[in-house]
Amino acid sequence: MTIKAIETRYNGYRFRSRLEARWAVFFDALGIAYEYEKEGFDLGDGLWYLPDFWLSEYGYWFEVKGKKPEQRERYVAARLAVQTKGRAIIRWGECWYSREYNGEMFTYTDSPHNAIMLDECGDELLTIFTGIKLPHCDFSPDFNIRECPTCGGIDLTHTISDWAGRCKHSISSAQWDSSCSTPRLMEAYTAARQARFEFGEQGQLTAPSRVSARAAVAAQRAREWANEAEQNARKGKLLREWKEAAERFERMKKEFEAGEN
């Protein structure tokens, strides 16, 4: 049995799912212009594709999935990036901040020698769909939405070098780690999460208060600190166990040497 997503009206669009509508709320909260299902593409070989969002300011296609995409979906997104000589992003899961691997970016390049990678570790260059090799395409398995600490600009990127190529502002490693969960971004995520769509198809939106947004940031920070404390505790336990083992070894060594004498 196939469960059909509930269609939702918002901002003059009829979205095929509420997850798509929540991403639209997120973009609106950040002032990111978008067009929903702008146009469909004939990618050849019997492949047709209608991307979810066109982000005109960035020149990116943005595709939303409820779960991690299958190989065919990834391949079609890559073909879209190559055919339009741009970038195609797939983001899956809920519309919320995450440090986990839940987004991919496919980028057109001038070099025909680049190939898209099937395996997430990047150990081997492979094709990602039925043995078809796709040139002129780079694959980035670590994508996130970030805010520049200098100018406040929002970018959809995956590496520090890629970031510098857009807004020209340098960013430290420490700033990079926190740039995807700034108060402004968390307010936008909170607005998307709190959007009210239960009254039929027509969504009713509730603007998030700054208190709730700050609470979301604080809760996220607390989770990160708790995870870091747990990891440090494990490291400390391992270090103590190693020291105890080393001390036992030294005692056994001395006992053995005393026995030989």
PyMOL commands that set and color helices and strands:
alter all, ss='L'
color gray80, all
select helices_A, chain A and resi 18-30+71-84+160-167+173-178+183-194+210-260
alter helices_A, ss='H'
color red, helices_A
select strands_A, chain A and resi 8-10+13-15+35-36+41-44+47-49+53-55+60-65+87-92+103-108+137-140+144-147+154-157
alter strands_A, ss='S'
color yellow, strands_A
deselect
rebuild
show_as cartoon
